[in-house]
Amino acid sequence: MTTRINPSILAADFANFERELGRIASADLVHVDIMDNHFVPNLTFGLPMVERLQQVSPIPLDVHLMIDDPERWAPGYAEAGAFSVTFHVEATADPVGLARRLRGLGARAGIALKPDTAVEPYLELLPEFDQVLVMTVEPGFGGQSFRPETMPKLELVADSVRAAGLDVWLQVDGGISLETIAVAAAAGANTFVAGSAVFGADSPAEQIEALRRAASVHPHVHR
């Protein structure tokens, strides 16, 4: 199973995005956090910025929508060329319908769940999605501490994906570092969002490789 490291530009230098993207060119994707100050109590940026990032990024965009009304806004990110568009189940009444629209536009479709959101209602729907993002912090702010109590949820998703023989990426986001990435890998994650752990390092490229090794050596990452 492939291990993917997706640095979050929420931890990058906002005044130098093109340079910052170059510093993480060895990563698998770049994680782009879209916040609307409604679904979460923070505001980042929107579609015009993502369109520009798409033009200059050396790696594909992994867009994470922490916004209300994703049915209205999510398709625009797929149309802009984002490789993956993930929306929160808490913000939509029709996750399957939206996922199908995103897939029809050529993007991978992902669902995200807050730490306290149960995953059981979505397990039978897993074939409709390309990625499940289990938030390991409350969405809205970077730099939070990893919440290990979210790991049983991740294990349940991983077991369901494996039992059904699906190709669904299992992503974690929040507090991922050299110390916590193995915990998430052991629970079944294979796609890891890391913000300050990457951009706060002297060499982001070396840190990306260190994170990849730390996740890949865990015996359960290939289960």
N, C-alpha and C positions, 0 to 999 in steps of 0.2 A: 504494500500500500504506500502510495506516495505521501511524503510529508511536505506540506506547503506552509511557507512563512509569508504572511501578508502584513507588512508594516503599515501602521495607521498614520496618515498624514496629519491627524489631529495633534500629533506630537512634533510635527515638523515646524520649520521656520516659515511662517505664513508669507513673509515678504520675499521668499526665495524658493518658491515651490519647484521651479524647473531644476534648480541646482539640487534641491533635496531629493527629487525623484532620481536624479543621476546617482546620488549616493546609495540608493537602494536598488540599483538596476539588477543586482543578482538575486533579488527576491522573486517570489512566484507571481504575486499580484500586489497592487497597492490598495489598501483599504481606505475608502473615502466615506467619512461619517457625515451624513446630511441630517441636521437637526433644525427644527422649525420653531422652537420656543413655545410649542403647544403640547406636542406629545411628550417632549422632555423639556426641562427648564433650562435650555441652552440654545444658542443660535450659532450656526456655523456658516454654511454657504449653500448655494442651490445649483440649479441646472446650468446657468452660464459658466460658472467656475468649472463644473465637471466637463462641459464641452471643451473648455480650454485645456484642462488637464489631459483629456483624451488626445489632444493634438500633440502634446509634448512629452507624454509619459513613455518611457522605454519598456514598460511592462503593463499588462492589462489592468483595468480598473475593477475593483471589487466594491461596489457601492452598497452602503448600509443605510437604509432610510429609517430614521427615527423621527417620523412625521405622521401627522394626521392625514386622512384621506389619501392613502397611497394609490387607490384606484385611479385617482385623477392625475397624480404626479409621476408614479413609477414608470409608466410606459415611455415618458420623455427621456429617461435615463438610458433605457434600452435603445431608443432611437438615436441617442447621442453616441452609441458605440460601446457602452459599458459591457464588459465581459460577463459580469454577474451583478444582479440587482436583488437585494434582500430587503424584505419589508417585515414589519412586526405583525404577528397574528392578532395582537391586542388592538390594532388600529383598523382591521378590516373584517367585514362580515363574510367575505367570499374569497378566502385565500386561494382556493383552487382556480377560480375564474381568473384572478389576477395573475397567478403563476402561468396559466395557459396563454394569456395575452403576452407576457414577457417572453416566454419561449417562442411564441409566434413571431416576435420581433427580433429573434436571434440571440437573446441573452439567456444565460443560466438564471433560473428563478430560485430564490431562497426565502425561507421563513426564519424569523428570529423570535425568540421567546425571552422575556424578562426572567430574572431569577425565581420569582414566585409564581410564574405561569406554568400550569401543568401541561405536559406534553401528550398525555394519553389521548386526548381528543383528536390528535393529528397523526397518530401512528398509522392508521389505516389509509391515510392520504399520502404517505411518503412517496409513492411512485409519481406523484404529481410535482415533486420538487427535486431540484438538483443539489440543494444544500440546506442544512438545518444549522442555524446559529444558536447555540446555547449561551446566553449572556452569563458571564461569570462575575459581573458587577451590575449594579443598577445603571441602565443606559443614561447618558446625558453628560458625563464628565470623564475626562481621561485621568490617569494617575491614581485610580482607586485600587484597593487591595483585592486580590483574588479571593473568591468565596468558595471554599471547598465543598460546601453543602449543596452546590449545584451539580456535583459529579454523579450522583445516582440518576438524575434526569438524563445526563449525557450517556451513561451506561445503558439506560433503557432504550434510547434512540439507537445507539450502536448495535445493541442486540437485535432490535427490530430490523434494522437495515441489513444486517448480516443474515438473519433468518429468511428474509425475503429475497436475498441475492441482488440487492439494489446497488447502483452506483450513485450514492448520495454522499456528498462531502459533509463531514461533521466538523463544524467550526466552533471555536471558543474565542471570546473577546472580553478582555478585562483582567488586568493584573498578570498578564502572561510574561514570564521572565525565565531566566535559566533555572530558577528555583522551583517554579510552578509548572513549567511546560510538561515535565515528565508525569506529573499528576494527571493532567488533562489527557496526555497520550495514553496513559494506563486505562483511562475511562473510555477510550475509543476515539478521541479527537484525532483528526489528521490534517486540519487546516487551522492555523494559529494566527490570531491578530495580536501584534505586539507594537505598542506605540513608543513610550518613553524608553523601554528596554532596548530599542533599536536606535532611535534618533538621539537618545541621551548618551550613547556609547561614543568613544573616540573614533572608532571605525565601524560604522553601521554595517558594512559588508562583512567584516569579520564576525560581528555579533549575529548577523543573519545565519551564517554558517554554524556558529556555536549553538544557536537555538535549534537549527535543523538537526544537528548531531544529538543534542540532548533529547529531542523528541524521538528520533529514529532508533536510538539504541535501546529504547524501552521494549521489552519483549512483547508487550501487548499492542504495540502500534501496528503490527502486521497481522493481528488476529482476524 
